[in-house]
């Protein structure tokens, strides 16, 4: 209040409009201050009158500029009141506030004290309120800089900002920027290139004359010409804002203002990768200053990534002490595991990552899973090299004839194409996941298993396919897991690093479009889905993993060709013998387990394989548990407080473990795929083996015991 220089009212407020232009007496100061009309004042808040303290409030400062009000600073830098504080001069700000209230009350000028919530900025380090303080600072006129950057963005889309939503944020900042305060009262940084005509820093005042120059010698030359041959100069102790110095980085590091080879080659550069929280602080400063000084925007693309957050999805910060030490995770799981996880979890451009971490055990299940992926690749490489007498020559598309070889070859080249496309679009997480699915699923879980019998017979072709796909996959995965892939690549090539050859310098794989076979991939995809259903069925019925069992595949005529082509692979991976493909099942199969995948029904006789009484008891317990979990019925789905649409969907999903009794018949179903969204009638037809409607697919295992 002691620094007030006006009272503002809204000019549209009929209560006070007639008072605009008059003055009021400011208590405790004996000063008269004007009443001004300004649209900044909210008529509905409080009395509708606002005291204006220009030197200690940002909004009041703008009001004062519009109405040419004086600025009265009442604070010293240490928070005590200066001579403008009158009888309160020398008091600490907190004590002075209490003293002012007491003085107003003593003079009968205090009507009431009322609490209300408002925003008070606090120092993160000092833990005390921050007071706006009027001082002399250096500014950069921002329009010449922002104008060029804005023009390049609007007319040429430079830089291209990904994801697109951050383009608007960047543009809004360029439009709304005000002159930039670049001086900081710190002891490190680039010192302000200004010299004052003074003998000592203590003599510097607001009106002290100064010169700006590139060097002290140049400053003295200017000062002697303007003031006196005997002039004394002292350099401004302030330093440039950190972001001012950082804004020069793209070109100053390359030798600018000289046209050095580095500057000519690398400016402008291709891509800047940074976080969204410094788009204004750094990205905008670099584009503005780069454009102003060089005439070119420093980056073609700006990729805005998300933040790595802690296990509670909070931003990591030193003040919260919630940071996760990457060195701990690297020591426990390896560098590549942590690197791969961070890339893999970046689903969608610019999405944040929540780090799965247990602070008590210093463990991360998600990083451990990435380590297991590296181990899987390591073991697969060892298996391949142990089963090859020598490093074979790479195989080509024209040499591959076996269906399973053509399938993995097609999947390999499709993965190359997908990863290349993802990286081009900055879809790093999607690219990492595509590699994970190919390496762990297609290559390790299926192709290597199908290759084992052929390796035992000395089939040279399968060895060449195994090796060629493995070697190319290591190159494809290298940007994501550079250390383990380099180590394995060196191993399979006889450690050529001794001759200066490294995986990092090898060409990145290029997809061979002639190798892609859509129909074959679709057929093997159906076969793999069927194999998974059969494996789940064996697990549910507790058939021993190594035991070979008989099975029938019931399918319509249009499914039998691909089933026949994949029959040996299904039989091998499902441990099925004999495996017959039929249109109609034999009439007397007895007690069976049934797996339905797509439009194919697989039937496995249970007699003599499992303890049927034990299995029946297991199913009954599952039924009782599910019934108990549902509780008293509160509607058609038996769930309370759940929206009907959610209940219906949840009920269908829960049917994956339902038990139904009737004539001593029990069923277990494990549904997967989009068919879950169909209605109950469609599901029942599907389970019964009827051909589903177009676009309707999935798998479901049913164990029937009669």
N, C-alpha and C positions, 0 to 999 in steps of 0.2 A: 504493500500500500504506500510505503514511503517514497516509492519511485513512480507513482501514478502521475500521468500527465494529461488525462482526459477521462470523461465518462461517456460511453457510447450507448446509443439507443438505436433501435431500428427505425428508419425514416417512415416506414409504413405503420408504425405503432401510434394509434390516435392518442394514447395516454400521454406520450412524451413529445410528439412531433412539434408542438409549439415551443418546447424548451430548447430545441437545437439552436446553437449559436450563443446561448447564454453561458454563464460560468457558475461553478459551485466552489465552496471552500473546502479544501482537503484537510481533514482533521490532523492534528499533531504537527502540521508543517507550516500553517499560516500561508499556504499557497492557494491561489485561485486557478482552477483548471477548467477548460471548456467542455461543453456538452456537444458531442458530434453525432451525426447520423450516419450509420454504416450497416449495410446488409448482412454483415458478419454476425450481428446480434440475433440470437434466437428469442423471439418475443414470448414464447411459451415457457422458457426456462427461468425459474426464479422470479425476480422482480421485473425482468426485461431490461435492466440496466447493467452494464458491464464496465468495471473500472479497467483502464488501459495502462499496462506497465510495459512500455516498449523495450526496455533494456533487459527484461527478464522473462519474456514470454514470446514464443515464435509467432503466434497468431496476432498478439498485440503489436508486435514489430511491424507486421504488414499493414495493420490498421493505421499505425502512426505514420508510415510512409505515405499512405493515401491522403492523410489529412495534415501532413507536414508538422507533426507534433515533435516536441523535444524528447531526447532520450536521456534519462537520468539513471546512471549506474549507482547502486547503493552498496555494492559488495566489493570486498577485497578478494584476492585470489585464494586466500586461506579460509573464506567463508565468514569473516567478520564484517560488520557494517562499517563503511567508510564515512567521511565527513558529511555525505548527503543523508546519512541516517539521523542527523540532528541529535537530540538528546540520547539516542540509542547507539551512537557511533562507538565503535570498539567492541560492541557486544557480539557474541557468537550468534549465527543466524537462528538457531533453535531457541536460545534464550531470548533473543530480540522479539521473536514472534509472540512468546508468552507475555513479554513486557508490553508490547503494543496492545494486546487484548486487554491487559490489566489497566493500561492508561485510558483506553477508550471507555472501559466500564467505569473508571473513576470519574470521568468527565460526563457521564450520563449519555454517552453517544452509542452505546452497544444495545441494540434492540433485542437480539437473540443469537444464540449459538446453535447451529444446526449441522448435523453430520450428513454427508452425502458422498457417494462413491465417485471417484474420478481417477484419472490416470496420472501416476507419479513415477517418472523415470528413476530407476535405481542403478547405481554403478555395480556392475557384475563383480568387480574386484574389490571395490571399497565398501560395498554393502551399505551405502548411504545414499540419500536422495541426490540427484544431479540437478544443479541450478543453472538455467540458461544465464550466460554471462556475456555482456557486451564487451567486445575487444576488437582490436585492429588485426585483420587477417588479409592474406593475399588470395585473390580470386582469378580464375580463368574465365573469360567470356565464352560461354558454351555454344551459342548459336552457330558460329562459323564451323565448329567441329561437328555438332549434332546434325546440322543441316546437310552436310555432305553424306554422312552415314545414312540419314533418312532417305535421301534421294536415291542412293545406291540400292537400298532395300526395296523401295517402292517401284523403281523403274527396272531393276535388274535382278531382284531377289538375291542380293548379295549382303551378307552371307546367307546360304540356305540353312535354316535352323530346324533341327530335328530333336524331338518331335514337333510337329507343326504348331501345337498349342502355345509353345514358348515364343513363337514369332511375334504374336500380339503383345506379349509381355515386354519383349525387347523393343518393339516399336513404340509402345506407350511411354516407355522411359525416355526414348529419344525425343518424343513430342513434348513431354512435361518437364524436361530437365531445366533447372535454373543455373545461374552462374555457379561455378564450381570452386568451393573453398579448398585451396591446395596447401595451405600452410599448417604444420603440426608442431606442437611444443614437445618434441621428443629429442633424445640425445643421439639417435641413429637415423640414417637416411641421407638423401641428397639435400645438401643445404641450399636454402633459397638464394638465388644469384642476385641478391640486392645488397647494396652497401649504403649505410646512413652517414650523413655528415655529422659525425660525433666522435668524441674521444673514447667513450666507453658505452657499453650496452645500457647502463643505467640512465644514460642521457636520452635514450630513444623515447620520443613521445609521438603522439598521433600526427602532429604537424612537422615532425623532423624531416628535412629534405633528404632525398635519396637518389641513387642512380642504379640502374639495372644493367649488368654487363656479363660477358662470357667468362671473364677472368678478373682478378684483382687489379692487374696492370691496366686493363681496359677501363675498369671502374675509376681508377685514379685519373686516367687521362680525361675521362668525361667530367669528373668532379672539378678538376683543376681548370678546365675550360669554362665550366658553368659558374663556379663559386670563387675559388682562390687558389693560387699556386701552393699555398701552405696548408691546404685543406687536410683534415684528418678523417679517415673513414673507418667504420666498424661494420662487419658483416652481420646481416640479420641472423640471429641464432636459430630461427625456425628451420624446419626441414620440409621437403615436399611430401605430400600425402603418399602413402605407400602405393596406392592404386595409380597415382600419377606416374611413378617410376615403373610400375608393372605394365602400364599402358604402352610404354616405349619398347617393351621386350621383343615383340615380333620382328622389329627391324633394327633396333639398336644392337642386338646381339650378333647381327650379320654384317656389321661394319658401317652401317649408315652413319653419317650422310655420304660416305664414299660409295661408289658403285663397285663394290668388291665382288669377286667371283661367287662368294657365298650368298651375298644379297641378290645377285642376278639369278642364281640357281634356285634358291629356296624361298624367295619372297615374290608373290604371296605363296603361302603353303597350302596344303590340301585340306587338312582337317584339324579342328580344335576340339578336344574332348574335355568337358568340364562339368561341374555341378550346377544345378539350377539356382543355387543360393548366391552365386556370384556372377549371374548374367549382367546385372547392373554394375557391380563393383569392378569387374575385370573385362568381361566380353565387350560391353559397350565402350569402355575406355580404350581398349585396343583398336576397335574398329574406327572410333572417332579420330584417335591420334594417328593411327596408321594411314587412314584416308587423307587426313589433313596434311601430313608431312610427306607422303609418298604418292598420293593420288590414287592409291589402290587399297581396297579392303584386304586385310591380311590373311583371310581364310575363305576358302570356297564353301566349306561346310562347317557348322558348329553342332556337334553332337552333345546334347544335354543328357547326362546320365542321372540316375537317381542317387539316393544316399544309402549307405550301409548303416542300418539302424540296429539297436541292441535287441536283446531277446524279448524286451517288452515293447518293441516298435518305437522306442524313443530315439531321438537324434543323439548321437554320442557327443559328449562335450567334457572338457576338463573340469568345468565347474560342477557338473553333476557326478563326476567320477564314475561314469558308466561306460567308459571305453573298453573295448575288447582288444587285448594285445595280440596282434597277428603272429608275433614271434612264438607265443605259447602254442598256437594252433599249428604253426609250421613245424615246430619241434616235435609235436605229437603225431601229426598226420602227413607232413611233407608240404613243400611249397606248391607243387602242382595241384594237390588236393584242394587247398584253399583257393588258389587261383581259379581252378575249374569251377568250383562251387559258386564263386562270386559271379562268374560269367554266366553259368548255367541258370542261375536264379534271376537273371535280368530278363524277365519275360515282358516283351513290349518295350519299345524305346522309351527310356527315361523313367522306368518304374523303380521304386525304392525296394531295398532288400532287407528283410528282417533276419538277423543273424541268430541262428539256433545255437544257444550256448548255455551251459550249466556252470555257474560261477563257483560252486562248491567243489565240483570235480574237475573243473577246467576242461570240460569235454564238450564236443559238438557232434551230435548224431549226423547232421547233414554234411559236415566236413568229413566225418568218418565214412559216410556213404561214397563221397567222391574219392577217398583213399581206396575204398574197395573196388571202385571202377578202375583205378590205376592198377591195382593188384590183378584184376581180371585180365586186363590187357597184357600185363607182364606174364601171367601164366599161359595165356593164349600164345604169346610169342615163343615162350619156352617149348610149348607142346609142338608147335609147327616146326621149329628148328631141330628139335630132337627127333622128329620123324622124317626129316629130309637128309639124305646121305650127303648132299652138297647143295649149295645155293643154286637153284634152278634158273633158267632163263625166264624172263617175264612172259606171260601168256597174252595172246591177243584175242579179240572178239571172234575172229574167223576160226580159231582153233577150238572153240568151246562148243560141244555138242550135247553133252549130258544135261538133262533138264535141270537138275539141282545145281549144276555148275552155272548154267545160263541164268538161273534165278539169282544166285548170289552175285554174279557179275552184273546183272541188271540192277539189283539193289545197291551195289557199290557205286555204280555210275550215277544212279538217281540221287544217292546221298551226296556225291560230289556236286551235282548240279544244285541241290537244295542248299548245301552249306555255302556254296559260292553266291547264290542268290541272297541268302540271309545276310552274309557279310557285306554284300554290296548295299543292302538296305539298312545296315547297322543293326540287324537282328541277331546280335551275338548270342543271346540266351537261346533263341530258337535253333541256331546253328549248333550250339553245344548239345542240345537235347537230341537233335537229329543224329549226331554222331554217337551219342550214348545208346540210343535205340538200335542203331545199326550194329555197333560193335558188340554190345552185351547181348542183344536179342538175336538178330539175324546171323551174325558171324559166329559168336561163341556158343550160344545156346542151341542153335540149329545146324548151321553148316558144319562146324567142327565135329559135332556128334554124328552127322550123316557121313562125314568124310572118314571117320575112324575105320570102318570095315574096309573101305577101299584102300586106305593106307596100308593095312595089314596084308593086302594082296599085291602091293607094289605098284599100284596105279600111279603113273607119273603125272597124268593130267591133273588129278586132284591136288597133288603136291604143288604144281605150278600155280593153280588157282589160289590155293591157300596162301602161298608166298606172295604172289602179285597183289592180291587184295590187302594182305597184311602190310606190305611195304607202302602201298599207296595210302592206306588208312593212317599209318604213322605220319606221313607227310601232311595229310588232311587235318589231323588232330594237333599237329605241332604248335600252331599259334595258341591253342587252348591249354596244352600241357607240354611246355617246351622241354622240360628236363627229362621226364621219363621217356618221351618219344625220341629224344636225341640219344639217350642211353641205349634204348632198344634198337634203334636204327644203326647205331655204330656196331652193336653186337651182331646183327644179322648180316652186316656188310664187312665184317672182319676188322672193325675199328679203323676206318680210313682217316680218322682225325689225325693220326700220326703223319699223314701226308697233306694235312691242311684241308680235308674235305669234311663238311658238316651237313647235317640235315637242314639246318637253318638256311643254307645257301642253295638248296635244291629247288627245282621248279614246283609250284603248287599244282596238284592234280587238276586235270581238265576233263570234264565229262565227255564220254563218247556217246553221242545220241544214237548211234547205230546199235549200241549194246542194250538199249532200253527195250524191254518186252513187257508191255502192260498186261497182256493176257496171262503170261506165265506168273507174273508177280501176284495177280489177282488169285490165280489158282493156288499158289503156295500160301498166300495169305489165308485163304479158306482152310487149307490143310493145317496150318499152324493153329488157327482158332479151334479146329476139331481136336488137334493133339492136346491143346490146353484143357479142353473140356474133358477129354479122356483122362488126363493126369489128375484133374480135380476130382473126377468120379472115383478113380482108384484110391485117392487119399480119403474121400468121404466114406468109402466102404471098407477102408483099411486093408486093401489088397497089398501084399508085400511089394515093395518097390522093384525088386529084382525078379519077380515072378512073371512068367509069360502066360498070357491067358488068351482064350479064343474070343473072337468078336465078330459081329455082323454090322455092316454099314448099310442101312436102308435108305435109298435115295431114288428120286425120280430119274427118268431117262436122260434129261439134259444135265444132270449132275454126275452121271456115272463116268463120262470121259475123263474129266479132271481127277476124279477119285481113282480111276484106274491108273492114270499117269503118276499120281502121288502115292499109290498103294504101298510100295516098298518103303517109302519114307515114313508114312504113318505107322506102318507095322513095326518098323525099327524103333522109332522114338516112343511109341506107345506100348512097346513090348507086347505085341499082339501076334499070336500065331495059333491056328490059322486066322486070317482076316479075309472075310468074304464080303463082296459088294452085291447086294440083292435089291430087287424091287419089292419083294414080299418076304417077310420074316418067316422062318420055320414055325409050325404051329405049336410045338411042345418044347418051349425053351425053359419052362419052369420059372424059378425065381431069378430075376435079372436086375441089373443096373442099367439105366438108360441115360445117355447123354445126347442132348439135341443141340446141334450147332448149325445155324442157318437153316437150310431145308434138309439137312442130313441127320438121321437118327442112328446113333451107335448103341448097340446092345451087347452087354457082357453078362454071360451066365454067372451066377454067384454060387451055385451048388458046389460044395467041396472046396471053395476058395476062402470063405469067411465064416465066422461063427454068427449065424443068422440071429440066434437069440440075443447075443451080445449087441449086435447091430440094432435089433429092434428096440432093446432097452435104451440104447444111446439116443435113438430117434424119439422115443417117448419122453425122455428127460429134456431133450431140446424143445419138444412141443410144450411141456409143462412150464419150462422157463420162459418161453415166449408168451404164453398165456398169462403168466404172472406179471411179466413186464408190461403188458398192455393194460392191466387193471380193469376196473369196472367200466363197462361200455358207456360212452357218453354220446353215442351217435353211431352211424353206420360203420365207422372205422374203429370205434372203441378208443378214441383219443380225445382228451379234453383240452380245451384252450388252444386248439390248432386250427388255422383257417382250413376250410373244406378242401380247397385246391391242394394245399400242402399235405393234408391228411391223405388224400387220394394217392398222391405221388409217393408219400412216405410208406403207405400201406403196400403199394406195389413193390417198393424196394425191400420192405421187410419180408415180403414173400420169399425172398432169397433164403430164408431159413425157417419156413413155416412147416408145421406138421399137421396133417389132416387124417383123421381116423375114419374108418368105414370098412367093415368086414376085414378088420386086421390088416389094412393096407396103409402104409405110411409113405410120405414123399418128402424128399429134400430137394429144393431147387436153388440153384446159384445163377441168377440172371445177370447178364451183362449186355451193354449196347443200347442204342437209342430205342429199341423196341419197348423198353420200360415205359416210355411215354404213351404207348398205345393203350386202348381201353382193355378192360378185363376179358371181354369176349375174345378179342384178338389174341391175347396172351394164351387163353385156354386152347384156342385152335392151334396156336403155334406149338404149345407143349404136346398136344396130341399128335403132332407130326404133319398137320396140314400145311400146305405151302403158304407162307405169309404174303401180305400185300407188298407191292413194289416199294423198295427203299426200306424194308422192314427186316432187320437182321439182328443177330445176337447169339447167345448160347445159353443153354439151361440144362443142368444135370438133374435128373429125377431118379431116385433110388426107390424101387418098388419091391416090397416084401409082402407076399400073399400067404 
